[in-house]
Amino acid sequence: MYFVEFVHGLIIDARLKGSYASLINHSCEPNAQLRQWSVKGTRHVVVSMLCDAKAGDEVTIAYRDTVTSRQWCCKCGKDTCVNSDEGV
């Protein structure tokens, strides 16, 4: 995840200066989600786990939950894949 439009007008761009969040990949069966918090009037986006994870587990989010997903095509092949016949 190098850049994502989390909500209209809030784009996270990790191409020039990023964090470990830039290593988050997509899954149609994600184990994490992006959440927006406001702390003293400043917006923060955090990665929130949807389930317990062990050391070494890959952190994934569903790109379909982001605004930029309109221009993105999944090919993960999972049964719930957004591009499969049975997918979401």
Secondary structure, 3 states (H helix, E strand, C coil): CCEEEEECCEEEECCCCCCHHHHCEECCCCCEEEEEEEECCEEEEEEEECCCCCCCCCCEECHHHCHHHHHCCCCCCCCCCCCCCCCC
